[in-house]
Amino acid sequence: MLNRFGRSYVGSSASAPVLALPSTPVRILIVDDDPLIRRQLEGLYMNHGYPVESAADAQEALEHMSGSEFALALVDLKMPGSDGMTLIREIRERWPVVDVIMITGYGSIKGAVEAMRHGACDYITKPFEPDDILLATQKVLERRRLLDEIEYLRKQLSDRYTFANMISRDPAMLELFSTIEMLAQSDVTVVVTGESGTGKELVARAIHYQGKRKAGRFVAINCAAVPEALFESELFGYERGAFTGAMQDRVGKIELANGGTLFLDEVETIPLSMQAKLLRVLEDRAIERLGSNRRVSVDMRVVAATNQDLTGAVAAGRMREDFYYRINVVPVVLPPLRQRIADVPLLAADFLRSNAMAREKGINRVSEAALEMLMGYSWPGNIRELLNVLERAVLRAKGDTIHEVDVPGAEPKISKTQDHADFGLPLRPFLKRAEQQYLTRVLQHYHGSIAPSARHAVIDEATLHRKIRTHGLRPGEFRRKARAGAGEGKA
């Protein structure tokens, strides 16, 4: 039997699109004064697993909206009493997260424009086929799902895994974030040590911008890139006529950093003669420009960075011992990416969210196979190398998913059985598994003790107990293992 849409939908045809059952119920409201249309739309949606309610007019629709949560409303344009356009405006005003599809037998370009202007996501004219309704619904709900996932991931990244543009869920990195937050409130000199590409400058900037000197300048200098002959003028500045070519006064990096932070990258490459002069500046808090006898007071914080063992540089005679002890007041060590490989999914997700080309091409996913390759590589170039690989992958990708990644060597250097979360959609199972692994590591670290684990995770103990039950974790096992390990140590 043909329905009002113009074809039968019972036992839908092979050509009809099939909507996947949503992971959580998506309630749909049908608003139409024709009872046959309502019954047929209800049957169509119920056959595809969607909870559905219906209303004969705007007043009844508002009563339904007030009593239940809906993801989508199908609204007829012409109804007795308040028309569909007025209802759309009220829905958008009172329930802005609810999407609306306008349906009408009075199709016109003007009506379509007006409906979209008042907040409708789509516009379908009668007579329509089941395919029209299903495809329109699929498009709207897919858009809604993507927006929800992006917002959910953004909140997760923002609330749990990010600190000053750094992203991690590794317990060691989360402890590092706490250390940085503490250091930012003081003026103590810091040396950040880590392999190339681990984000040492990000740490330095975090210390600056999270602290009391954030209103001052962050002045960075790559010590390895400055020729030895120019080092003094670069740091101290000079007066006009100080040497051939000095046509005007120039402020040096140290003076520029007055009131802020001076970041000395690759500090181990500073010439020995300049180390002695910098040591004097750090002790006297004053400089003299080249060609000048006038002392200029400077109030700056110093953060240095290196990818070398500075004690080895001292032993080899490449760094003065007194300079080493003056700058190495608080050492901060950044772990390489291979030691926090479970951060790769977060870093990849953040890259796709922030990369202009990925956004332009609509790329928002990494396939399971591609992610397995990313997580099976040891990343000697660390995060910088990972971002380069992802950028190349985005350039070549077609569709919304990265399927191929150009991993050097293409041979996993980390066991596939290593503990990490699968980065495949849907997002929520990934986050659930990531949370389980995070809590497992925290509980292991604190030997199953609830109070310190809750403090570490920045949640209350009741929440931690609930999550422990949800993930089937057993704190008692961690305590027994800790006691057993202690017993073996005594033996």
N, C-alpha and C positions, 0 to 999 in steps of 0.2 A: 504494500500500500504506500502510495506517495504521501509524504507529509507536506506541511506548509512551506518547507524549505525548497521543495521541488524534487526530492528524492528520498528513498528509504534509507534510514541509518541503522535500523536494527540488524545486527550481524553485519557491521560496517564493511564496506567494500575494500578490496585490496589497495585501492588507490588512496583511501582516506588516511590521513596522518594519524599515528598513534602517539598519544601523549604518555610520556613515562610517568609512572606513579611517583608523586613527590615523596621525598624522604620524610617530610612532616606535612600533615594535612593542610591543604590550601583551600580555604572556604570561599565559595563563589556565591554572589547574590544576583538573582535575575529579577529585573523590574520591568514588567510589561503588563498592559491591561488585558491582553488576549490570553485567556486561560489555556488554549491549545498550544500557543507558543511557549508558555511557561512550562507546561508538562513535557513538551518535546525537548526543550533545552535541559530541563532537569534530567530526563532520561539519558540524553547525550553525555552530560558531564558525569552522571553517576556510573554509566558504563565505563568511564575512564578513571574511576576511583576518586573523584573529587566530591567532598561534602558540599551540598548546595542547598540554598534556601531561595524562596521566591516571594515577590510582593506584587500586588496589583496596581499600586499607585505610590506616589512619592511619600505620603505620610506613613504608609505601612513599611516602606523601605527604610525610612529613618528610624522607625521602631526596631526593625531588625538590626540596623547598624549600631544602635545604642546597646543592644543586648548581646551581640556576638562580634567576634573579630573576623573581618573579611580581607582577603588579598585583592579581590577583583569584583567589580560590579558591572553587569551588562544592563544598560539603561535605555529604554525605548524613548524616542524623542517626543512623540505625541501621546499624551495620556490625559485622562480627565483630571481637572483640578490643576495642580502645579505640574508644568511640563518637565521633560527630561533635562533641558538646558539649565533650568533653575535648580533641579536636584543635583546636577553635576557641580554647580557652583557651591552648593551647601556641603556636599561630600568633600570637595577639595578644601573647603574652609575648616570643617570640623574633623575630618579624617584624612589628612594630606598624604598618608602612606598608602591609601587604598587607590589602586589603579581603576580606571573606568574605560569601558568600550561602549560607544554610542551605537545603537541599532535603530533603524527607522525605515519606513516605507516611503518616505518623502525625501529621497536623496537629492542633494544639490551641492554644488561646490561651495556656495555660501554657507549652507548648513554645516558642511565638513569643517570649513575654516573656523566657524563660530564655535563648534564643539571642541576642536583642538585648542582654540584660544582660551576656553574656559577650563581646560585641564584634561580633556579626554586623551587617552593614549592611542586610540584607533577609532575608525568610523566605518561601519558596515551597513550597506543598504539592503532592504528586502526587495525581492525574494533572495535568500542566500542559501547556500548548501552547507552541510555539516563541515566540509573541508574549510569553508571560509571562517566559521566560528572556531574550529580547532586550531587552524593556523594562526589566527589573530590571538587566541588565548595563549598558544605556545610562545609566540613572540613576546607578548607582554610579560608572562611569567618567567621566561628565560632572562629577559632584561632585569626583572625584579630580583631573580636569583643572583645574577652577576653583581648587581649593586649591593645586595645584602652580603655576599661573600667578600666583596672588596671592602665594604665598611667593617665587616667582622674582622677581616685580616688586618685592616688598618688599626682597629681598636686593639687587637691582640698585640700587634707590633708596637703600638704606641704605649699601651699600658703595661706590657709584660716584658717585651724583648728589646726595647730600644732605650738608649741613653745617649743624648747629644750626637745624633746621627750614626751611632754605632749600634749594631744589631747582633744579639746573641741570646741563646737560652742555655748556654753552657754554664754550669755552676761556677767554674773558675772565672769566667768573664763577668758573671753577675757580681762576684766578689770584687773584681777589678773595678766595676762601675761604682760600687760603694766606696772603694779606696779613692777613686777620682773625685767623687763628690766631697769626701773629707778633705782631700788635698786642695780643692778649689777654694776652701774657706781660709787658707793660710797663704803665706808668701814663701814657703820653703822651696828650695831649689830641687828640681826633679830631673832624673835621667830615665827616659823611656827606652827600653831595650827590646828589640824584636827583629825578626827576619824582614827582609825587603818585602813590601806589599802588605804588611799586617795591619797598617793603619796607625803608625806612630804619630803622624801629624794630627790625625783625628783626636787622639788622646790629648795631645798638647792643646788643641783648640778647645776641647771639652774642659780641661783644667782652667783655661782662661775664661771662656764664656759662661761657665757655671759659677764663677767666683766673683769676688768683690772688685776685680779689675776689668770686668767685662765692658765697662764704658770706655776703657783705654784701648790703644791699638794692639793688635796681635801682629807682631813683626817677625816674619820668617826669613831665615837665610840658610841656603844650602851651602855649607862650608866647603864641600868638595868641589863646588862649581865656581868658586872665586879664586882666581890666580893669586899666588902668594904675594906678588908685587902690589896687588890692589887691595889686599885684605885689610890693611890698616885704614885706608881711606874709606873703604866700604863700611867698616864698623864705626869709625870715629868721626867721619866727615872731614871737611877741610875748609879753610878760608881762601878767599880769592888771592891768587898769586902764590899759593903755598908750593906749587911746582909747575912745571911747564904744562900748559893746557888747563890749569885751574882758572877758568875765566870768571867764575862766580862762586859764592859761598855754597856749600852743600852740607846738608844735615845727614849724619851717619845713622846707621840702623839702631845703634844703642840709644842715641838721643830721640829718635822717632818712637822708641818703645817706652819713653818716659811716661809713667802712669799706667803702663800696660804690661805686656809680656814679650820677651825676646825669645824666639825659638831657634835654637842652634841645631840644625839637622846635620847628621854625619859629623858630630862634634869631634870624633877621633882624628879627622883630617885637618884640624886647625894647626898651623905651623907652631913649633915650639916657642918661637919668639913672640907670637901673638898670644899664646897661652899665658905667658908671663904678664903681658899687658892687660889681658882680660881678667886675670886673677886680681890685679891691682884695682881694676874698675869694680869688681864684685866686692872687694873689701872697703874701698873708699867711697863708692857710690858717686863717683864724679869722673868726668872725662875732659880731655883737651883736644880740640880739633887740630888737625895738621895745620901748621903755620900760625897757630894761636897760642898765647900764654894764658888765656882766660879759661878758668875751670868752670865747667857746666855741671851742676848737680843733676843726677838721674835717679829716679825711683822706679825700678822695674823688677819684674819677676823673671827668672831665667828657667826655661825648660829646655833640656837638651835631649837629643835622640841619637841612637846608634844601632847598627846591626852587628857590631863587633863586641868582643870581650874586652872591656876597657882595662881590666887588670892585666891582660896579656899585652895591651898597648903600653901600659906603664912598664912592665917587665922588659919589653923590647926597646924601650927608650923613645917611643913615639908620642908619649904623653907624660907631662910632668906629674910627679906624684902629688905635689901640693895642689895643682889644678884639679886632679882627679878627685881628691877628697873634698875640695871646695864645691864641686858641682854635683857629686854623687851623694847628696844628703839623703834623698829618698829614691831608691830604685823602683821602677815599675816595669814589670816584664810582661810583654804581650805574647800569648801562645800562638804558634803557627796554626794555619787553618786545618792542617791534617790532624791536629790534636783536638779540634772541635768540629769534626766533619759533619755532625748533626746540624750545624748552623747553615749548611749549604742550602737547604730548602728555603729557609727564611731569607737568606741573602738573595737567592734567585727570585723569590716572590717580590721582595722590595725593589730589585732591579727592574722587573717587568712593570711594577707600579709606577716607577719614577722615570724610566727611560722614554724619551720623546718618540723615538722610532717605534718602540713596542706599543705605546699608546696609539700612535697613528695607524699602525697596522692591526690593532685590536688583538694583540698577542697577550694572553693572560695565563697561560698554562705551560708546564713542562711535563712531557710524557714520563711515565714510569721508567721506561727503558733509558731515556736520556738522563734522567736524574740518577739512575743507578750508575751510569758512566761517570757523572759528575762526582758522585760520592765514593767512587772506587778509585779516584785519582789522588795522589799525594800532595798536589799543589805546591811545588817548590816556589812558585811566584806568589803564593798566598791569595788574598782577596783581589789584588790587582789583576792577577792572572785569570781568576774566575770571572771577573767582570769583562775582561777582554774576550774570553770564550763565549760568554752570554751575548755580548754585542755582535760577534760574528754570527751566532746562531739566529739572532733576531733578524739580521740582514738577509739570511737565506730562507727563513721560515715562511711557509705559506699556510694560511688559515690562522686560527687562534691559538695553536699549540706548537711548541718547540719539540720536534721529534729527533733532530740530529744535532749533536754537539761535537765540535772538533777538539776532542781531548787528546793532547800529545801522547803518543805511544799507544793509546787505546788499549792498554793492558792494566787492569785493576791492580793497584798496589796495596789495597786494603781489603781484607776479607769481606766477602758478601754477607757473612753472618754477623758482621759488626753491628752493634746496637745503633740503629738509627730509624727515623720515621720515614715511611714511604711518602713521597710527595706526589700524590695523584688525587685528582678530584674524585668525589666531593671533598671540600675543604675540612668539614667538621671531623670526619674520621681521622684525617691527618693530624689535626690539632689535639684530638683526644689521645692518639698514640704518643704524640710529642709530649703532652702533659704527663702521661703515664711514665715515660722514660725520664722526664725531668724529676718527678717526685721520687722515682726509684733511686736516682743518683743522690738526691738530697738526703733521703732516708739512709742510704748507705753511708754517706759522709758523716751523718750524726748518729750512726749506729742504732737507728730505729727510734731515737728519742723524739717525741712529738713537739715539745715546746721550742727547742732550737730550730727544728725543721720548719715549723710554722713561721718563726721570725725570719728565717732565711728566705722563705717564699713570699714574705710580706702578706700573709693571710692569717686569719684567726684559727685557733686550734680546732674549733667546731667544723670549720670549712675543710681543714686538712683531714679530719676524721672522715668527713663525708666523701671526699675525693679518694681517700684510701679504700673505702668500701666500694666505691664505684669502679675502681681499677683493680680490685681484688688483691691489693698489696697486703703484706703481713709484716708489720714493724717488728714483731717478736723474732722473726727469722734473722733480721739484720742485727738485733741485739745478741742472739745466740752466736752468730758468726763472729761478731766483734769479740765476745767473751772467749770463743774458741781460739781466735787468732792471738788474743792476749796470753792464753794458756800455753800455746805453742811457743810464743816468744820467750816465756819464762823458762820453759823446758829447754 
